[in-house]
């Protein structure tokens, strides 16, 4: 199970670094997508400053919890000025696919 969730969250973070916000938004689960929609979608205007294009340069992931249907990672997001920001990302199995269920926009 771990390898699939690792690939999912890794791909999501890579999309944010590349500024591919619409593709990242497509990886959100139903509830998170609804919240993102209320905020105007995933974009530089709605993301935490450390996840914005040009600022977010690298990350590390630490698996904290996992069940058959959910996973929680601690994320250390590093910005272009070298500052590390701690965050969390949760994934949930949604109709057989891993989706981002919690992410601080």
Buried (B, 14 or more C-beta within 10 A) or exposed (E): EEEEBBEBBEEBBEBBBEBBBEBBBBBBBEEBBEBBEEEEBBBEEBBBEBBBBEBBEEBEBEEEEBEEEBBBBBBEBBBEEEEEBEBEBBBBBBEEEBBBBBBEB
